[in-house]
Amino acid sequence: MDRIYMDNAATTAVSPAVLEAMLPYFTQCFGNPSSIHSTGRDARRAVDAARRQVAAALNAEPSEIYFTAGGSESDNWAIKGAAFARKNRGNHIITTAIEHHAVLHTCEWLEKQGFEVTYLPVDENGLVSVSDVEKAITDKTILITVMAANNEIGTIEPIAEIGKLAREKGILFHTDAVQAIGAVPVDVKAMNVDMLSLSGHKFHGPKGVGALYIRKGVRIDVHMAGGAQERGQRAGTENLAGIVGLGKAIELAVQELEGYMSRVSALRDKLISGILDKIPDVKLNGHPTNRLPNNVNVSFKYIEGEALLLRLDLAGIAGSSGSACTSGSLDPSHVLLAIGLPHEIAHGSLRLSLGTDTTEAEVDEVLEKLPQIVETLRAMSPLNAFTPTLNSSCPFNHEH
């Protein structure tokens, strides 16, 4: 059975072109970029080339790009580094209730170190209000961190407007753009950001490598002591092959972005419309239009997300749940609760994230199998609340 992969928000396959670019740096040009001999110098040139590729993709300068092990490390470095570098100016940080846990847990850790954090609410579509950000600013605010696009529900946030506000107030502004890179245009100058996090495996690069953009002139604390790598900011021998792969992947992502957005958003819209038309008592989560081109997040009443995922997996379809049960927690997604879903509805959520290789035939197959799976699970539900003769006036029915 050919499997259908619709979990690209979790990770993407390394593209053949990226793998081809990486392979020589495992066995041929394998030198340490810090070595002064020719093999080391060849490796250094490869790192420098990748840094230029990442910078070009973001409309940044190569000197503003620092390689890391991924988005979570970049988030930690940006937030902790900025907080401690500016603690003499204040101790207040502003973020949102729907951030990735790499941001939320870092902010919670900083609270234990004496910092104060404001977690702003979002509306029913997952949008944070710029006016709420402005109202939360105090004379002690030193950092604002808001994600560019939500990883669960796909809502794209007003980053440029928040960045403009932060710049006017002299407050550092960081964005977690892990889900945005390769999905929508990202320009650090247009977005008015001081720091930006990204991760290679979200746009067909390898896992275990990412980058942090730090605007020229911005000073944050050193992330890792040891060697002089990354201009003395992040010690450790570079992940040479991974960095090469990251550079190639982001270069290709930008080159292919316009076509990707057009094709994938059309498939996304077909999938959303099909689900809403074919299945009663289903709700689309996230902004109906201002969302990532590959993101579909829906909640089904009367069923539980993990059971749905297992049934889909048996049917050859890979997706993910809006529930955090898979990580050992019985609590539903903090993002879905933040947009106002009750616990029982949040538990019945499904995220399908399309990718470069997703086909219309695969969307059609999902639309054929998913309604049958939902119907079966509802018939088995201990809630016994679902009946095939649902009142069409039900406010939950087919809600956008």
Salt bridges, closest charged atoms under 4 A:
ASP7 OD1 - ARG351 NH2 3.36
ASP42 OD1 - ARG45 NH2 2.25
GLU73 OE2 - HIS223 NE2 3.00
GLU73 OE2 - ARG234 NE 2.73
ASP75 OD1 - HIS174 NE2 3.45
GLU168 OE2 - LYS164 NZ 2.67
ASP194 OD1 - ARG167 NH2 3.68
ASP194 OD1 - ARG215 NE 2.72
GLU230 OE1 - ARG51 NH1 2.79
GLU238 OE2 - ARG44 NH2 3.03
GLU251 OE1 - LYS248 NZ 3.83
ASP269 OD1 - ARG268 NE 2.93
ASP313 OD1 - ARG3 NH2 2.45
GLU360 OE2 - LYS270 NZ 2.76
ASP364 OD1 - LYS270 NZ 2.80
GLU365 OE2 - LYS369 NZ 2.71
